[in-house]
Amino acid sequence: MGLLGGSKLIVGYDLGNKFCQISYAVSADGGVETLSQVAGAEVYSIPTVLCKRSGTNQWHYGREAVRQAEEGQGILVENLWDLALDGELVVIEGERYDPISLLALFFKRSLGLLSQAGSPEKLTGLMVTCQTLDRRILEVLYNVVDSIHLKKDRVYFLSYAESFYNYMLRQPEELWVYASVLFDYKGESIKVYRMECNRNTTPIVVFIEETEYGAFPAMDADFLNIAENVCGDDRIRSVFLVGDGFGGDWMKDSLRYLCKGRRVFQGNNLFSKGACCAMQERLEVSEAGKGHVFLGKDKLKANIGMEVFCRGESSYCALLDAGVNWYEAEQTVELYLQEGNELKLIIVPLIGKRAKSQKLVLDNFSGTIARLRLHLFMEEENRLVVETEDLGFGEFRASSGRIWKEAVDF
């Protein structure tokens, strides 16, 4: 029997090209733990690989896949994430395989580790985090979810930056009252996430600045220069060192510098824990979450609406709300156009700029009154697409079937 009994299962999944990690909680306000692929040990990183046993259709994943390949028992398939993004068929023993199907197989097998925590049927929400998100990445992720028949309303996606933010929401506030820094050292580069809070706004606006540094021939000295550049003021309260690159004892001067007046933490499972915290926040907003809003690069940074007449009075109709992930911002509404061929959107940036009006002109449209369907979605971080469909007006005017599509940059 699983450890959770009748409880919920809330999961954060860090999906990387080399390794993945899985963290979980049993309630919206409970502690977060990370699963290990090796029983009784804290081996959190699961190699993102499959191994097809030679001459059979038997597949292994993770550390067992690596072991099988090292023993010459099969063919190792690495870089599953990059292969899925590229979309090219993968040839193994003369057969062609869909790379998204291979990634989905790994994803499904690795989720089997949840049996350590409880019955997978108790899954309440799954948050998947990747270093970055764009349309292609989301397309692959949605295809993976479809392939293993997970319920779409229980699966969500976010970037590493937002995972970091959600992780910090669940930490003591003195660690991030003004600013905090995360150094992610995997492969040959260090990715830096500097989180700052603007406490002059209500709610408090949180930003994360992302920078990346390349190879380091003089390890300690080079990292010291980076640390001094990033943490060169007294606002930083905490520093997090994430990734296998920080293993060993090469940090001496750099670590001594970071520890002056700051709390320093080192580990490998922050992003999966942060994803789990984000899923908890989505299910039940914490007190810290109520008082803060994250405006990362994945967030819609403007409220979008329009003025409409309702019951004879002019009123504002909200269509898309600032603060949501731009790739999740979508709305469909129906309205009546009394005259003319123009609609007017109102775009109100959350910070920094004045509201602007944006006209949408329905070319070659005629008619004194019409029922229209508007479908709004974000094509990119700062590009709104509006599709307007002519629905006609009952018995008085048949639909022309026309759809006008316009992109609005802001």
C-alpha positions in Angstrom: 0.0 0.0 0.0 1.3 3.5 -0.8 2.4 5.9 1.9 -0.3 8.5 1.1 -3.4 6.4 1.6 -6.3 8.6 0.6 -4.2 11.8 0.3 -3.5 13.9 -2.7 -0.3 13.6 -4.8 1.1 16.9 -6.0 4.1 16.6 -8.3 6.9 18.8 -9.7 8.9 17.4 -12.6 12.2 18.9 -13.7 12.7 17.8 -17.3 16.3 18.3 -18.6 18.2 17.0 -21.6 20.7 15.1 -19.4 18.8 14.5 -16.2 15.3 14.8 -14.7 14.1 15.0 -11.1 10.7 14.4 -9.5 9.5 16.0 -6.3 6.1 15.6 -4.6 3.9 16.8 -1.7 0.7 15.3 -0.2 -1.2 18.5 0.4 -1.3 22.1 -0.9 0.6 23.4 2.2 2.7 20.3 3.0 6.4 19.8 2.8 8.0 18.8 -0.5 10.2 15.7 -0.9 12.3 14.4 -3.9 12.2 10.9 -5.2 15.3 8.8 -5.6 15.9 6.2 -8.3 18.0 4.3 -5.8 16.1 3.0 -2.8 17.6 4.3 0.5 19.9 6.8 -1.1 19.5 10.5 -2.1 20.1 9.9 -5.8 17.7 12.5 -7.2 19.0 12.9 -10.8 17.6 10.4 -13.2 19.5 10.2 -16.5 17.1 11.2 -19.3 18.0 8.2 -21.4 16.4 5.0 -22.7 18.1 1.7 -23.6 16.6 -0.8 -26.1 17.8 -4.3 -25.4 19.4 -5.8 -28.5 17.0 -7.9 -30.6 13.9 -7.3 -28.5 11.3 -4.6 -27.9 12.3 -4.3 -24.2 13.2 -0.8 -23.0 14.9 0.4 -19.8 15.1 4.0 -18.6 17.4 6.1 -16.4 20.2 4.4 -14.4 19.2 0.9 -15.4 19.3 2.0 -19.1 22.9 3.3 -18.6 23.9 0.0 -16.9 22.4 -2.1 -19.6 24.2 -0.2 -22.3 27.6 -0.3 -20.4 27.2 -4.1 -20.2 26.6 -4.3 -24.0 23.0 -5.5 -23.6 21.4 -2.8 -25.8 21.5 0.5 -27.5 21.5 3.7 -25.4 19.4 6.6 -26.6 20.5 9.9 -25.1 19.5 13.5 -25.4 15.8 12.6 -25.6 14.7 16.2 -25.0 16.8 17.6 -27.9 15.7 14.7 -30.2 12.0 15.5 -29.5 12.5 19.2 -30.2 14.4 18.4 -33.5 11.6 16.1 -34.6 13.7 13.9 -36.8 13.0 10.1 -36.7 15.5 8.1 -34.6 16.9 5.0 -36.2 17.6 2.1 -33.8 18.6 -1.4 -35.1 17.2 -0.4 -38.5 13.8 0.7 -37.2 12.6 4.3 -37.1 11.1 5.7 -34.0 9.2 9.0 -33.3 11.4 11.0 -30.9 8.3 12.4 -29.1 7.1 8.8 -28.5 10.6 8.0 -27.0 10.4 11.0 -24.7 6.9 10.0 -23.7 8.0 6.5 -22.9 10.8 7.8 -20.7 8.3 10.3 -19.0 5.8 7.6 -18.3 8.4 5.1 -17.0 10.0 7.7 -14.7 6.6 8.7 -13.3 6.4 5.1 -12.2 8.7 6.2 -9.3 5.7 7.9 -7.7 4.7 4.5 -6.4 7.3 5.2 -3.7 5.1 8.0 -2.5 1.5 6.8 -3.2 -0.8 5.6 -5.8 -0.4 7.5 -9.1 -4.2 7.5 -9.4 -4.1 10.0 -6.6 -2.3 12.5 -8.8 -4.0 15.9 -8.2 -1.6 18.1 -10.2 1.7 17.8 -12.2 3.9 20.8 -12.9 6.6 20.3 -15.4 9.5 22.7 -15.5 12.1 23.3 -18.2 14.9 25.9 -18.5 12.9 27.9 -21.0 9.5 27.7 -22.7 8.4 28.7 -26.2 5.8 27.5 -28.7 7.9 24.6 -30.0 8.7 23.4 -26.5 5.1 23.6 -25.4 4.0 21.7 -28.5 6.3 18.8 -27.6 5.2 18.8 -24.0 1.5 18.8 -24.9 2.2 15.9 -27.3 4.0 14.0 -24.6 1.1 14.5 -22.2 -1.4 13.3 -24.9 0.7 10.2 -25.6 0.6 8.9 -22.0 -3.1 9.9 -21.5 -2.6 12.3 -18.6 -5.6 14.6 -18.0 -4.7 18.0 -19.5 -6.5 19.9 -16.7 -4.0 18.4 -14.2 -0.8 19.1 -16.0 0.9 22.5 -16.3 4.3 23.9 -17.4 6.7 26.7 -16.2 10.2 27.9 -16.7 13.2 27.4 -14.3 12.9 31.1 -13.3 9.3 30.7 -12.2 10.2 27.5 -10.4 12.8 29.5 -8.4 10.3 32.1 -7.6 7.7 29.6 -6.3 10.4 27.8 -4.3 11.3 31.1 -2.6 7.7 31.8 -1.8 7.8 28.8 0.6 11.1 29.9 2.3 11.5 32.2 5.3 10.9 35.8 4.0 14.2 37.0 5.4 16.0 35.0 2.7 14.4 37.0 -0.1 13.1 40.1 1.5 15.0 42.2 -1.1 17.0 39.9 -3.4 18.2 36.4 -3.9 20.5 34.7 -6.4 20.6 31.2 -7.9 23.6 29.9 -9.8 22.8 26.9 -12.0 26.0 25.1 -13.1 25.4 22.3 -15.5 27.5 21.4 -18.5 30.0 24.1 -19.5 28.1 27.3 -18.5 26.6 28.9 -15.5 23.0 30.3 -15.7 22.3 33.1 -13.1 18.9 34.0 -11.8 18.7 37.1 -9.7 15.4 37.6 -8.0 14.4 41.1 -6.8 11.3 42.4 -5.0 9.9 45.9 -5.6 8.3 46.6 -2.2 7.0 50.0 -3.4 4.1 48.3 -5.2 0.9 46.5 -4.0 1.0 43.6 -4.6 4.8 43.4 -4.4 6.2 42.8 -7.9 9.0 40.2 -8.2 11.4 40.2 -11.2 14.0 37.6 -12.1 17.0 38.7 -14.3 18.7 35.9 -16.2 22.2 35.9 -17.5 24.6 33.2 -18.7 28.4 32.8 -18.4 30.5 30.5 -20.5 33.5 28.3 -19.9 35.8 28.7 -16.9 39.5 27.9 -17.4 40.4 29.2 -13.9 37.5 27.8 -12.0 37.6 29.5 -8.6 39.0 32.8 -9.8 36.5 33.0 -12.7 33.5 32.1 -10.5 34.6 34.7 -7.9 34.5 37.4 -10.6 31.0 36.3 -11.6 29.9 36.3 -7.9 31.3 39.7 -7.3 29.5 41.0 -10.4 26.2 39.5 -9.5 26.3 40.0 -5.7 28.1 43.3 -5.6 25.5 45.0 -3.4 24.1 44.5 0.1 20.6 43.6 -1.1 21.4 39.8 -1.6 20.1 37.8 1.4 20.6 34.3 0.1 22.5 32.4 -2.6 21.7 29.0 -4.1 24.2 26.8 -5.9 22.5 24.2 -8.1 24.0 21.7 -10.4 26.7 19.0 -10.6 29.3 21.6 -11.6 29.5 22.8 -8.0 30.6 19.4 -6.8 34.1 18.8 -5.4 36.1 21.3 -3.4 37.3 23.8 -6.0 35.3 26.7 -4.5 37.5 28.4 -2.0 37.8 32.2 -2.5 34.5 32.4 -4.3 32.6 30.5 -1.5 34.3 32.6 1.1 33.1 35.8 -0.7 29.5 34.5 -1.1 29.2 33.6 2.6 30.0 37.1 3.8 26.7 38.4 5.1 24.6 35.9 3.1 23.1 32.5 3.6 24.5 30.0 1.0 22.7 26.7 0.1 23.9 24.0 -2.2 21.9 21.2 -3.8 20.5 19.7 -7.0 16.7 19.5 -6.6 15.6 23.1 -6.3 13.8 23.3 -9.7 11.7 20.1 -9.2 10.8 21.3 -5.7 10.0 24.7 -7.0 7.7 23.2 -9.7 5.9 21.2 -6.9 5.6 24.4 -4.9 4.1 26.1 -8.0 1.5 23.3 -8.3 0.7 23.8 -4.6 0.2 27.5 -5.2 -2.1 26.8 -8.1 -4.2 24.6 -6.0 -4.2 26.9 -2.9 -2.5 30.3 -2.9 -0.3 30.9 0.1 -0.2 34.1 2.1 3.1 35.0 0.5 1.6 34.3 -2.9 -1.4 36.6 -2.2 1.0 39.5 -1.5 3.3 39.0 -4.5 3.1 38.9 -8.3 5.8 37.4 -10.5 6.6 39.3 -13.7 9.1 37.0 -15.4 9.7 37.0 -19.1 7.0 34.3 -19.5 4.3 36.5 -18.0 1.8 38.7 -19.8 2.7 42.2 -18.6 -0.5 44.0 -19.6 -4.2 43.8 -18.9 -6.2 43.6 -22.1 -9.9 44.5 -22.4 -12.4 46.6 -24.2 -15.1 49.1 -23.5 -18.6 47.7 -24.0 -22.2 48.7 -23.4 -24.0 46.5 -20.9 -27.6 47.3 -19.9 -27.3 50.7 -21.4 -24.1 51.7 -19.6 -20.5 51.8 -20.7 -18.3 49.4 -18.8 -14.9 47.7 -19.1 -14.8 44.1 -20.1 -11.6 42.3 -19.0 -10.3 39.8 -21.7 -6.7 38.8 -20.7 -5.2 39.5 -17.2 -1.6 40.5 -16.6 0.5 38.1 -14.6 -0.6 34.9 -16.2 1.8 32.9 -18.4 1.6 34.4 -21.9 1.3 30.9 -23.5 -1.8 30.2 -21.3 -3.5 33.6 -22.0 -6.5 32.9 -24.1 -10.1 34.0 -24.3 -13.1 33.6 -26.5 -16.1 36.0 -26.2 -19.1 36.9 -28.2 -20.4 40.5 -28.6 -22.7 42.6 -30.8 -21.4 45.4 -33.0 -24.1 48.0 -33.5 -22.5 50.0 -36.3 -19.3 50.5 -38.2 -16.5 48.1 -38.8 -14.2 48.8 -35.9 -13.4 47.3 -32.5 -11.2 48.9 -29.9 -9.0 47.1 -27.5 -7.5 48.7 -24.4 -4.0 47.6 -23.4 -2.9 48.6 -19.9 0.7 47.7 -19.1 1.2 46.6 -15.5 4.2 48.9 -15.0 6.1 51.6 -16.8 3.8 52.7 -19.6 0.5 54.4 -20.3 -2.6 52.6 -21.5 -3.1 52.5 -25.2 -6.0 51.9 -27.5 -5.7 49.5 -30.4 -8.3 49.6 -33.3 -9.2 46.4 -35.1 -10.6 47.1 -38.5 -12.9 44.6 -40.1 -12.1 45.2 -43.8 -15.0 45.1 -46.3 -17.4 44.4 -43.5 -20.9 45.9 -44.0 -24.1 45.7 -41.9 -25.8 47.8 -39.3 -25.6 45.2 -36.5 -23.7 41.9 -36.2 -22.9 39.2 -33.7 -19.1 38.6 -33.5 -17.0 35.9 -31.9 -13.5 37.1 -30.7 -10.7 34.6 -30.0 -7.7 36.2 -28.4 -4.4 34.5 -27.6 -0.7 35.3 -27.3 1.5 34.2 -30.2 4.7 35.4 -28.5 5.5 37.2 -25.2 4.5 40.6 -26.6 2.3 39.7 -29.6 -1.4 39.3 -29.3 -3.5 37.7 -32.0 -7.2 38.5 -32.4 -9.4 36.4 -34.6 -12.8 37.9 -35.2 -15.6 35.8 -36.8 -18.8 37.0 -38.3 -21.7 35.1 -36.8 -24.5 37.0 -38.6 -27.5 38.2 -36.8 -30.2 35.6 -36.5 -32.9 35.8 -39.2 -32.0 39.3 -40.1 -28.6 38.7 -41.6 -26.8 35.4 -42.3 -23.2 34.9 -41.3 -20.7 35.7 -44.1 -18.4 33.1 -42.7 -15.5 35.6 -42.7 -12.8 35.5 -40.1 -10.4 38.5 -39.7 -7.1 37.9 -38.0 -4.8 40.7 -36.7 -1.6 40.6 -34.7 -1.0 43.4 -32.2 2.6 44.0 -30.9 3.0 45.8 -27.5 
